[in-house]
């Protein structure tokens, strides 16, 4: 197969440039993987380089595996494709085997043990937040003795003096046990090439050309290693999209990608803007964010046929918003795995775990029960005969639950605190002992069977690189997206890019919804909604009002808030559809098996009453 067959003009222009430097600015869904694999295959087919002289670097083992498969199909099977970390480990084992210690299996586990010695409430902070802060420093090549100075002005997950204590103890324990972490792999490889001229020359004699995927996600440490691989040569091809740079918390940023034309004035810069993923309507809306994204302008051009206009809609309450999304998912004819709900945090996705379970719709991705807050509480209470509300509240307080959250918390800690508050709230609505409550939690938040075929519940960060027929982005409102943790202009810019990433995951169906103070990004999308979302609240018809009165009485009898019985939106749907049987009632979003069993006969009897 000719590597250039089937490429569009810009893809072909990039693939024909078999010598570097080349900078490919690839918009979402524009075929960047096709372009770089075809370019590498053309490098081999043209005789510019032999396959073993080429190294392709990606950010995940999965992406590296896909590159290898595609290159093998293009008659270029000998190209080395790997992640930065895998390449560094291989090079260290070859040139400096004594420098490679045992790799630390879990940074979070080691940090959890260290954090347990901190004073309350800091001892309860998620180890993942502490790990992210250490990675931020190490990816910028900031040693422990410079951390306090370099981190001045930052808001780490715990006060800087405590974070320094954790960082120092973490490094001490690693050294004492002969362990290294993934950042150490890169740092050791950098130091080895800096100090060992023979290793440097041997490596450069072997590898003559480099391709780096997702170059907007490169950090200073990775760039330092790449510079040593390359030396004074310029046979480098980088591909990336600065609009999808969303990992600043790891030390990554788009400056390396955007700086290629300055570093290499002779570089060929190619923009890939033809989109093969989304309908013109989805792209037209996403492109409205482009003027505010900065960087290297790329306006996506559609290649697919027209589709439906995106739904951009406010709702009176989060309950109405959730019910509408679930109802639309039920209506769509797409396979469940082709549908995604994307949110800023895992805590927000938990809202939809409960809703989808109640609707009998399987899901995958998020899991309240797998996160730290629920795991600790369920382990403690699964055999307890104590009253659920009191036992859960005591367990939550012992786990560091804060009833009033301070402003400056790491993202994982915000999720953990939200999970704790949710579990306490659910326990207070539950009539029974703690063990029964744990069983009820597992029932309500079970994924519903074969998760591989369920609706995807993903954070916007985790959705990057994926695509779905239908995408729902709820809670597009201030303090959600942008997150309330985003305060600086740079942080707001990254939140905007997160929204752009989410929107461009959609192939055909895109919903943007909110139920609070609408996000500033909606104005940038040209969305103008007069008044507040509450203006759109449906009127209570006589049948809906009759249901509302019944709900109030039933809630008082059960000792729970009315919305626990049914949300307003569900009552409106029941009144509008007027179900005549349990089967018809079960088809309404928000009426799951448990509520059907608990309230179904009462509702049908009520509706049958004149």
MARTOR-589492 format. One line per 3 residues: number of its first residue (from 0); for each residue x, y, z of C-alpha. Coordinates in steps of 0.02 Angstrom, whole numbers, plus 50000, padded with zeros to 5 digits. Each point is the difference from the previous one (the first is absolute). Example, Ala and Ser with C-alpha at 12.3 -4.5 7.8 and 13.67 -1.06 7.14 Angstrom:
# residues 2
0> 50615/49775/50390 ~ 50069/50172/49967 .
END
This chain:
# residues 610
0> 50000/50000/50000 ~ 50061/50174/49954 ~ 50013/50095/50166 .
3> 49931/50156/49916 ~ 49840/49921/49934 ~ 49839/50078/50062 .
6> 50077/50148/50091 ~ 49926/50173/49986 ~ 50116/50139/49934 .
9> 50063/50056/50171 ~ 50024/49823/50065 ~ 50095/49960/49840 .
12> 50107/50156/50018 ~ 50053/49943/50174 ~ 50029/49819/49947 .
15> 50108/50049/49852 ~ 50117/50101/50111 ~ 50109/49851/50047 .
18> 50139/50108/50072 ~ 49972/50115/50148 ~ 49960/50109/50083 .
21> 49811/49985/49980 ~ 49866/50070/50116 ~ 49825/49931/49972 .
24> 49863/50102/50086 ~ 49860/49873/49998 ~ 49823/50049/50045 .
27> 49883/49879/50088 ~ 49944/49856/49889 ~ 50114/50053/49857 .
30> 50091/49834/49976 ~ 50163/50037/50088 ~ 50043/49818/50034 .
33> 49970/49958/49818 ~ 50112/50145/49949 ~ 50148/49957/50110 .
36> 49994/49814/49963 ~ 49993/50036/49814 ~ 50144/50122/50016 .
39> 50107/49872/50093 ~ 49957/49868/49869 ~ 50048/50124/49864 .
42> 50166/50033/50088 ~ 50036/49814/49985 ~ 49929/49976/49825 .
45> 50097/50149/49931 ~ 50163/49937/50073 ~ 50024/50157/50105 .
48> 50019/49889/50155 ~ 50001/49816/50038 ~ 49859/49946/50117 .
51> 50118/49961/50147 ~ 50069/50178/49989 ~ 49831/50077/50042 .
54> 49926/50023/50173 ~ 49817/50046/50026 ~ 49954/50061/50174 .
57> 49824/49999/50072 ~ 49924/50027/50172 ~ 49914/49833/50030 .
60> 50042/49818/49969 ~ 49834/49983/49908 ~ 50045/50139/49878 .
63> 50173/49924/49974 ~ 49920/49832/49962 ~ 49883/50078/49873 .
66> 50146/50087/49915 ~ 50094/49835/49986 ~ 49849/49912/49925 .
69> 49970/50136/49871 ~ 50184/50010/49953 ~ 50010/49811/49979 .
72> 49851/50009/49880 ~ 50093/50136/49904 ~ 50158/49892/49980 .
75> 50098/50094/50133 ~ 50004/49872/50142 ~ 50173/50039/50069 .
78> 49961/50176/50063 ~ 50021/50020/50189 ~ 49837/50064/50077 .
81> 49990/50026/50187 ~ 49960/50122/50139 ~ 50130/50118/50072 .
84> 50010/49894/50156 ~ 50020/49834/49910 ~ 50135/50072/49890 .
87> 50093/50073/50149 ~ 49993/49834/50094 ~ 50067/49905/49850 .
90> 50142/50124/49976 ~ 50048/49997/50184 ~ 50003/49810/50003 .
93> 50111/49999/49847 ~ 50122/50140/50042 ~ 49994/50011/50191 .
96> 49918/49844/50075 ~ 50067/50039/50173 ~ 49901/50163/50006 .
99> 49831/49917/49985 ~ 49922/49953/50165 ~ 49838/49909/50027 .
102> 49855/50104/49934 ~ 49879/50059/50134 ~ 49835/49913/49963 .
105> 49889/50134/50077 ~ 50047/50177/50044 ~ 49831/50023/50084 .
108> 50023/49851/50116 ~ 50169/50063/50060 ~ 49931/50176/50025 .
111> 49848/49935/50094 ~ 50115/49925/50130 ~ 50096/50164/50015 .
114> 49843/50107/50006 ~ 49932/49901/50148 ~ 50128/50088/50108 .
117> 49934/50174/49956 ~ 49889/50098/50119 ~ 49812/49997/49972 .
120> 49916/50045/49885 ~ 50148/49990/49880 ~ 50031/49815/50035 .
123> 49839/49960/49906 ~ 50048/50087/49838 ~ 49999/49877/49853 .
126> 50171/49929/49965 ~ 49965/50030/49815 ~ 49999/50188/50029 .
129> 50168/49987/50089 ~ 50068/49893/49858 ~ 49944/50129/49871 .
132> 50091/50138/50093 ~ 50161/49899/50007 ~ 49983/49961/49815 .
135> 49973/50185/49964 ~ 50167/50037/50083 ~ 50099/49855/49926 .
138> 49934/50029/49824 ~ 50070/50176/50015 ~ 50164/49929/50067 .
141> 49973/50083/50169 ~ 50096/49907/50135 ~ 49939/49987/50179 .
144> 50120/50133/50063 ~ 49928/50127/49876 ~ 49817/49952/50016 .
147> 49949/50130/50131 ~ 50075/50142/49897 ~ 49934/49941/49832 .
150> 49827/49963/50069 ~ 49981/50172/50077 ~ 49834/50070/49941 .
153> 49928/49828/49960 ~ 49856/49919/50092 ~ 50057/49822/50036 .
156> 49876/49876/50075 ~ 50072/50029/50173 ~ 50100/50149/50068 .
159> 50171/50017/49920 ~ 50097/49959/50158 ~ 49904/49838/50021 .
162> 50015/49961/49814 ~ 50188/50024/50011 ~ 50004/49880/50148 .
165> 49904/49869/49899 ~ 50107/50026/49845 ~ 50162/49984/50100 .
168> 49942/49843/50091 ~ 49939/49924/49837 ~ 50171/50022/49919 .
171> 50089/49937/50157 ~ 49897/49840/50007 ~ 50024/49967/49815 .
174> 50187/50017/50014 ~ 50008/49891/50156 ~ 49904/49860/49913 .
177> 50090/50014/49833 ~ 49842/50055/49908 ~ 49972/50122/49857 .
180> 49838/50073/49933 ~ 49951/50040/49820 ~ 50067/50178/50008 .
183> 50165/49930/50063 ~ 50010/49893/49843 ~ 50002/50155/49891 .
186> 50115/50099/50116 ~ 50126/49857/50009 ~ 49998/49982/49811 .
189> 50030/50187/49979 ~ 50145/49995/50122 ~ 50073/49846/49918 .
192> 50000/50079/49826 ~ 50066/50165/50070 ~ 50147/49913/50086 .
195> 50037/49855/49883 ~ 50060/50060/49831 ~ 50026/49824/49934 .
198> 49820/49953/50039 ~ 49941/50160/49920 ~ 50095/49969/49838 .
201> 49952/49816/49991 ~ 49817/50042/50020 ~ 50005/50139/49870 .
204> 50087/49885/49877 ~ 49856/49876/50019 ~ 49852/50120/49995 .
207> 50001/50133/49864 ~ 49819/50060/49992 ~ 49867/50032/50133 .
210> 49812/50021/49999 ~ 49911/50060/50157 ~ 49811/49983/50015 .
213> 49891/50110/50114 ~ 50142/50125/50011 ~ 49890/50126/50091 .
216> 50012/49884/50151 ~ 50190/50000/50012 ~ 50073/50067/50162 .
219> 50172/50072/50038 ~ 50074/49833/50056 ~ 49942/49909/49843 .
222> 50060/50142/49890 ~ 50172/49993/50083 ~ 50013/49815/49955 .
225> 49940/50031/49822 ~ 50130/50138/49978 ~ 50137/49879/50051 .
228> 49937/49868/49879 ~ 49996/50125/49858 ~ 50162/50096/50032 .
231> 50037/50128/49864 ~ 49897/49907/49871 ~ 49829/50055/49939 .
234> 49917/49841/49935 ~ 49855/50024/50117 ~ 49813/49993/49965 .
237> 49880/50055/50135 ~ 49812/49992/49995 ~ 49876/50075/50122 .
240> 49858/50119/50033 ~ 50027/50143/50121 ~ 49810/50013/50014 .
243> 50005/49832/50089 ~ 50136/50042/50126 ~ 49912/49956/50163 .
246> 50135/49924/50112 ~ 50086/50149/50079 ~ 49985/49914/50170 .
249> 50135/49877/49940 ~ 50114/50139/49940 ~ 49947/49982/49817 .
252> 49964/50149/49890 ~ 49983/50049/49817 ~ 50153/50113/49999 .
255> 50114/49865/49927 ~ 49880/49968/49856 ~ 49970/50184/49965 .
258> 50187/50037/50014 ~ 50054/49882/49861 ~ 49999/50134/49863 .
261> 50110/50112/50109 ~ 50121/49861/50046 ~ 50005/49935/49820 .
264> 49970/50149/49883 ~ 50010/49883/49851 ~ 49864/49884/50067 .
267> 49855/49951/49889 ~ 49839/50043/50093 ~ 49844/49908/49944 .
270> 49824/50029/50066 ~ 49877/49856/49993 ~ 49827/50075/50007 .
273> 49889/49877/49904 ~ 49899/49909/50131 ~ 49945/49820/49970 .
276> 49907/49976/50164 ~ 49861/50125/50028 ~ 49852/50071/49907 .
279> 50007/50179/49934 ~ 49880/50053/50137 ~ 50111/49934/50141 .
282> 50154/50081/49923 ~ 49914/50167/49971 ~ 49963/50012/50186 .
285> 50173/49942/50056 ~ 50084/50121/49880 ~ 49918/50146/50091 .
288> 50124/49970/50141 ~ 50150/50015/49882 ~ 50022/50191/50010 .
291> 50024/49982/50189 ~ 50114/49847/49996 ~ 50155/50097/49946 .
294> 50154/49912/49932 ~ 50007/49939/49822 ~ 49829/50030/49922 .
297> 49917/49845/49928 ~ 49820/50006/49939 ~ 49931/49826/49974 .
300> 49916/49968/49832 ~ 49867/49863/49987 ~ 50008/49855/49879 .
303> 49843/49910/50061 ~ 49818/50028/49953 ~ 49886/50115/50098 .
306> 49928/49944/50167 ~ 49889/50070/50136 ~ 50039/50164/50083 .
309> 50081/49981/50172 ~ 49882/50017/50147 ~ 50048/50147/50110 .
312> 49873/50014/50139 ~ 49976/50057/50180 ~ 49898/49904/50128 .
315> 49915/50060/50159 ~ 50090/49876/50114 ~ 50140/49871/49991 .
318> 49865/49868/50020 ~ 49909/50062/49845 ~ 50164/50007/49905 .
321> 50047/49823/50047 ~ 49828/49930/49960 ~ 50001/50082/49827 .
324> 50171/49927/49960 ~ 49947/49827/50056 ~ 49840/50013/49898 .
327> 50100/50048/49844 ~ 50123/49857/50026 ~ 49852/49882/50010 .
330> 49927/50074/49839 ~ 50162/49991/49899 ~ 50022/49847/49893 .
333> 50189/49997/50019 ~ 50088/49856/50088 ~ 50027/50052/50181 .
336> 50190/49996/49982 ~ 49986/50133/49864 ~ 49926/50123/50127 .
339> 50100/50101/50126 ~ 49960/50117/50143 ~ 50151/50112/50029 .
342> 50021/50104/50158 ~ 50136/50101/50083 ~ 50019/49884/50150 .
345> 49960/49822/50052 ~ 49889/50067/50139 ~ 49882/50075/49873 .
348> 49995/49839/49901 ~ 49937/49910/50155 ~ 49835/50093/49978 .
351> 49978/49905/49838 ~ 50053/49832/50072 ~ 49846/50006/50110 .
354> 49885/50065/49863 ~ 50055/49872/49871 ~ 49984/49858/50125 .
357> 49824/50055/50045 ~ 49958/50004/49814 ~ 50072/49826/49972 .
360> 50134/50064/49880 ~ 50173/49919/50017 ~ 50151/50115/50012 .
363> 50188/49994/50011 ~ 50140/50116/50055 ~ 49956/50086/50163 .
366> 49974/49910/50165 ~ 49960/50076/50168 ~ 50026/49831/50082 .
369> 50177/49982/49933 ~ 50060/50167/50064 ~ 50086/50026/50168 .
372> 49855/50076/50098 ~ 49875/49862/49966 ~ 50127/49858/50014 .
375> 50052/50053/50175 ~ 49823/50022/50063 ~ 49928/49841/49923 .
378> 50143/49895/50069 ~ 49968/50070/50173 ~ 49811/49983/50000 .
381> 49954/49849/49894 ~ 49970/49891/50155 ~ 49937/50136/50116 .
384> 49829/49994/50079 ~ 50007/50184/50054 ~ 49879/50128/49931 .
387> 50060/50048/49827 ~ 49993/50189/50019 ~ 50099/50008/50162 .
390> 50126/49867/49952 ~ 50035/50076/49830 ~ 50018/50176/50069 .
393> 50123/49938/50131 ~ 50099/49904/49870 ~ 50002/50151/49884 .
396> 50064/50115/50137 ~ 50134/49873/50045 ~ 50051/50005/49817 .
399> 50024/50188/50006 ~ 49831/50058/49932 ~ 49983/50189/50002 .
402> 49821/50063/50006 ~ 50059/50169/49936 ~ 50131/49988/49863 .
405> 50141/50127/49995 ~ 50038/50078/49831 ~ 50175/49933/49976 .
408> 49985/49813/49980 ~ 50078/49886/49870 ~ 49883/49928/49871 .
411> 50007/49822/50067 ~ 49963/50064/50175 ~ 49849/50097/49936 .
414> 49937/49838/49921 ~ 50033/49904/50161 ~ 49910/50128/50106 .
417> 49854/50003/49878 ~ 49991/49810/50008 ~ 50000/50003/50190 .
420> 49861/50130/50004 ~ 49898/49899/49875 ~ 50018/49840/50102 .
423> 49948/50091/50160 ~ 49849/50076/49911 ~ 49945/49831/49932 .
426> 50022/49921/50171 ~ 49891/50133/50080 ~ 49863/49957/49875 .
429> 50016/49813/50033 ~ 49891/49909/50126 ~ 50102/49853/50063 .
432> 50165/49944/50071 ~ 50173/50037/49931 ~ 50026/49829/49921 .
435> 49835/50015/49907 ~ 50049/50174/49943 ~ 50163/49933/49929 .
438> 49903/49868/49904 ~ 49883/50136/49936 ~ 50149/50104/49944 .
441> 50067/49854/49901 ~ 49831/49973/49920 ~ 49977/50183/49953 .
444> 50174/50029/49932 ~ 50029/49835/49913 ~ 50046/50025/49817 .
447> 49858/49890/49942 ~ 50087/49850/49923 ~ 50121/49996/49853 .
450> 50085/50168/50023 ~ 50092/49984/49834 ~ 49832/50028/49915 .
453> 49937/50139/50112 ~ 49989/50189/49987 ~ 50172/50078/50029 .
456> 50015/50110/50154 ~ 50163/50094/49981 ~ 50086/50156/50060 .
459> 50045/50121/49862 ~ 50184/49960/50030 ~ 49973/49814/49975 .
462> 49896/50028/49843 ~ 50146/50074/49904 ~ 50045/49891/49850 .
465> 49829/49914/49999 ~ 49846/50026/49892 ~ 49816/49957/50018 .
468> 49842/50012/49895 ~ 49914/50098/50138 ~ 50079/50112/50132 .
471> 49912/50084/50147 ~ 50092/50137/50097 ~ 49892/50046/50150 .
474> 50025/50132/50135 ~ 50076/50126/49879 ~ 49993/50134/50133 .
477> 50112/50109/50106 ~ 50099/49908/50136 ~ 49978/49839/49901 .
480> 50073/50043/49829 ~ 50101/50104/50026 ~ 50039/49914/50164 .
483> 49997/50106/50156 ~ 50183/49948/50024 ~ 50045/50093/49840 .
486> 50045/50178/50049 ~ 50143/50063/49892 ~ 49980/50046/49815 .
489> 50108/49850/49955 ~ 49889/49883/50099 ~ 49842/50071/49920 .
492> 50080/49976/49828 ~ 50029/49817/50039 ~ 49819/49980/50057 .
495> 49946/50071/49831 ~ 50110/49873/49912 ~ 49919/49862/50104 .
498> 49830/50053/49934 ~ 50069/50002/49822 ~ 50070/49824/50023 .
501> 49832/49939/50065 ~ 49900/50077/49857 ~ 50115/49930/49866 .
504> 49977/49822/50066 ~ 49823/50000/49926 ~ 49968/49926/49829 .
507> 49815/50033/49975 ~ 49908/50048/50161 ~ 50058/50136/50120 .
510> 49908/50065/50153 ~ 50061/50146/50106 ~ 49891/50027/50153 .
513> 50001/50094/50165 ~ 49889/50026/50152 ~ 50088/50141/50094 .
516> 50092/50160/49957 ~ 50048/49967/49821 ~ 50182/49988/49953 .
519> 50089/50150/49926 ~ 50050/49884/49857 ~ 49819/49994/49940 .
522> 50010/50184/49955 ~ 50156/49961/49898 ~ 49899/49867/49910 .
525> 49872/50132/49954 ~ 49868/49930/50117 ~ 49882/50132/50066 .
528> 49859/49946/50113 ~ 49887/50134/50070 ~ 49967/49992/50185 .
531> 50043/49852/50110 ~ 49978/49816/49973 ~ 49855/50004/50121 .
534> 49898/50096/49870 ~ 49991/49839/49899 ~ 49927/49899/50144 .
537> 49842/49911/49937 ~ 49833/50047/50074 ~ 49917/49878/50119 .
540> 49852/49923/49908 ~ 49855/49934/50104 ~ 50065/49821/49986 .
543> 50178/50053/50041 ~ 49937/50099/50149 ~ 49905/49848/50061 .
546> 50161/49899/49989 ~ 50096/50138/50091 ~ 49877/49996/50146 .
549> 50015/49810/50009 ~ 50190/50013/49998 ~ 50001/50123/50144 .
552> 49891/49885/50106 ~ 50102/49846/49956 ~ 50164/50090/50038 .
555> 49935/50052/50172 ~ 49945/49823/50036 ~ 50170/49930/49947 .
558> 50098/50136/50089 ~ 50095/50052/49844 ~ 50010/50159/49894 .
561> 49870/50004/49857 ~ 50131/49988/49862 ~ 50056/49831/50068 .
564> 49827/49933/49954 ~ 50000/50079/49826 ~ 50077/50155/49922 .
567> 49883/50134/49931 ~ 50049/49956/49823 ~ 49947/49818/50025 .
570> 49830/50052/50067 ~ 49974/50110/49846 ~ 50047/49854/49887 .
573> 49881/49882/50092 ~ 49858/50126/49987 ~ 50034/50031/49816 .
576> 50013/49817/49948 ~ 49859/49937/50113 ~ 50061/49820/50017 .
579> 49868/49865/50016 ~ 50110/49856/50056 ~ 50159/49964/50095 .
582> 50084/49963/49833 ~ 49956/50172/49932 ~ 50053/50082/50163 .
585> 50168/49911/49992 ~ 50038/50084/49832 ~ 50007/50172/50080 .
588> 50175/50065/50038 ~ 50027/50008/50188 ~ 49882/49857/50040 .
591> 50121/49859/50034 ~ 49959/49823/50063 ~ 50013/50050/50184 .
594> 49881/50148/49983 ~ 49884/49900/49889 ~ 49987/49868/50136 .
597> 49983/50129/50139 ~ 49878/50123/49921 ~ 49932/49925/49840 .
600> 49833/49934/50058 ~ 49964/50159/50099 ~ 50036/50109/49849 .
603> 49891/49900/49881 ~ 49858/50002/50125 ~ 50019/50187/50023 .
606> 50000/50033/49813 ~ 49845/49892/49978 ~ 49907/50107/50129 .
609> 49897/50141/49917 .
END
